[in-house]
């Protein structure tokens, strides 16, 4: 990883830290590439059982680095003026970076915890929404921000946000971007927990470690079933539940949990 994204693996927990505090963790190309690659590394590494995504400084992530974006727009306009009719570098970031990042977060068969330490805007909010669990500081806030710069939703927000808070509320926040406080985000169902800012690192790490120590194969199945049911009807979802439950029921973790229950002991899971 570059120094814009830090990667640490300890006891099955991969901690991925956005590390551009002076830029409020804005997403320049280097950061987007590093974040994408870090998430793919965590997804593919069998030693990783859970992922914690957090930012340094006073922001989680404010989305696209607009300073870099302005330069890319200028370069694209210059290229077009000289006859290049290609898309250019500016908007290709969605397919090259944002889509793979969100797919890695939502699609990896491991739980992902987003620890939102400050403002999460645009794509930064999208990354948090794609996570499986959001624990946020009481000083944090969310802002879709896209319409404010004459853009539409990306980074999965059109899909994730309405599933968290409903179509009408999602449309309101996308059409009329504003800061949503942590308290309002909790009330809307946008986040799972709000904690004092000073306690966020420890609380988020504790949540992520608990998941890393849990029945991660079952967590993967839960994650898959939720994603599947979001796009399918009841009958198909019941069939998917049957398929996944058969797999979970044949797992070593299930046998371990049942034996531990009978013996009145705490199970120790291996993710198999």
N, C-alpha and C positions, 0 to 999 in steps of 0.2 A: 504494500500500500504506500501511497505518497503521504506526506505529513498533513495533507488536508483531510484525510480519513484515517483514523487509527483503528487497528484491529488487535484484539486480545482474546485469547482462548484459555480458559482455566476451568477445570472440573466440568467440562461439558457445556459451558456457557461462553458463547462468542459475543463479546461486547464490541460494537461498531460505533465509533464516535466521529461525528462531523466536527472538524477541527479548523474552522476558519472564523474564530471569534471576532476578529476585527471587522469582518465582513458580515457578521450575523449569520454565518454559515450559508451564505448565498452560494448558489450552485453554478460555478464556472465549469468549463469542460473537464479540467483535471479532476475536480471534485466529483462530478457525475460519473466519470469513468472509474475512479477509485471506489466510489460507493457501489456501483454496479458490480464491479469485480469482487469486492468484499462480500457482498450478499451472495453472489454465485459461489464463492469459496465456502461460505458457511453452509449453503444449501447442499453442496456436494460432499462435504467432509463428514464422514460417519462419526467422528469424535465430537461433533457439535450436536447438542441435544436441544438447545434453545438459543435464541438470539435476543440481545438487548441493543436497541438503537437509541442513541442519545446525542445531544449536541453540547458543545462547550460554550462558555460565555453566557450572554443574556438572551440568546435565541436558540430555538431548536433548529429552525431553518426557514429563511424568508423566501425561499424559492429561487427562481432564476436570477443569476447575477446580471442585473440590468446594465451595469457598466460594460461588461463583456458583450452583452446582447446588442447594445448600441453599435459597437464596433463591427460585429458580425452583420448587422443590418446594412451598415454603410458599405461593407465589402460586397455583400450580395447586390446592392444597388449598382455598385461600380461594375460588377461582373455582368449584370443585365444590360447596362449601358453599352457594354462592349460585345453584346450579342449572345451572351451565355443565357440560355432559356431554362437552365436547370433550377431545381428547387433552392439550391444554396445551403449554406451551413446552418442558417438560423433556425428554421422550423424542423429540420431533420433531427434535432435533438430529441423530439418526442419519440420517434421510432428507435433511435440509436441508444438513448439513455433512459428517459422517463418510463417508457413501456417495459423495458427489461428490468428496471429497478422495482417497479410495482409488481410485476409478474413474479420476481424472485421473492419479494416479501409475502405476497398472498399465496403463492404457489408452492413454496418450499414445505416439505412434510415435517415441519418443526414449528413450534410456537414462536412468534415474534412479539416482543414487548417494545412499545414505543414509550420512552420516558421524555415527555415534552417539558423541557426546562424553561422555555420562554415562548416568544411568538413563533407560531407555525403558520406560514402563509404560502399560498399558491401550491407549487409542487411539494413544498415542505409539509403543508397540511395533508396533501394527498398521500405522502409516505406514511404519515401517522395514521390516517384513516385506513390504509391497507393492512396495518398491523393487526394482530389478533387481540391485543390488549393494550389499552392506552392509560397510563398513569401520568398525571400532569401536576405541575407545580401550581399553587394557588395564584401565582403571579403570571401564569402563562395565558396565552390567548390564541385564537384561530382567526384566519381571514382567508376567504377563497381568493380574493384579489384579482382574478383573471379579467373580469369585465372592466376593472379600473384601468387596465392597459389595453383595452379593446381586443381581448383574446377570449376564447372559449375554454371550458374546463379541459385539463389534461391530467396526467399522473393518476388516472383512475377515478378522479373525484366524481364524475358523472355517475359512476357505478356505485362507489362505496358510500358517498355521503347520503344519498337518498335511502339506502338500506339501513343506515344508522339512525336517521332522524325523520324519514318520510319524504315523499316527493315534494309536497308543498313547501316545507321548510327549506329543503335543499334548493329549490328554485328561488326562493326568497334570498338566500345567502349568496347564490350565484349571480342573480340579477342585480342585487343591491349589496355589494360586498361591504362588510363592516367588521370591526373587531368583536369577536365573541369571547367573553371572559371565561375563565375556567369554571366559575360557578354556573354560568348559563350553559356552557358546553356539557356539564354534568346533568343539568336539568333536562336538556334536549336529548340526552342519550348519546352524545357525540364521544364521550370518554367514559372510562370505567371507574376511575378513582381520582380524587383531588387530594393532595397532601401539601403541607407547608413546604415552601421552596427549599429550605435548608435540609429537609428530610428526604427530598426526592431521590438523590443518588442511592442512598441506603435502602429506601423503600422499593425503588424500582429493581435494584439488584436482588433484593430478597424475593420479590415476585418472580423474577426471571430464573433465579437459582432453584426456587421451588418447582418451576416447570421443568428445568433441566434435570432435576432429580426424580421427576414423575414418570408415569407410563407414556413415554413419548410416542410409541407406536399408536396408542389409543388417541393421543392428541392429534396425530397426523390424520387419523380417520375422522375425528370430530371436525377438523379443519376442512377436510375433503367433503364431508357430508353437508356442512354449512354452505360451502361454495356451490355444490351441486344443487342443493335445494333452492338456492337463490334464483336459479335459472330454469327450474323444472317444476312440474306439478306434483301433487301429492302421490299419485300412483307410482310415478317414476322415482320419486324420492324414497318411498317405502322400499322399492326394489333395491335402490342404492344402499339404504340402511341395512337391509338384509345381507347384501354382499359384504359390506364393511364389518358388520357384527360377526359374521362367520369368520372373517379374517382375524378380528380382535379376539374372538373366543378361542382361536387356536394358538394364540400367542403365549410365549413363556411368561410374559408379564401378568397375563390373566391368571394363569395357574399359580404364579407366585402370590398374587393378591388374595386368591381364594384360600390358599394354604395358610397365609399369614392371618387371615380373618378367623379361620378355625382355631388357630393356635394363639389368638389374641396377641399378635405381634405386628409390628410395623413392616410392611413389605419394602423390599429394596429392588427397585426396577432397573432393568438393563436396556429397555427400548427394543426388546426382541419378543 
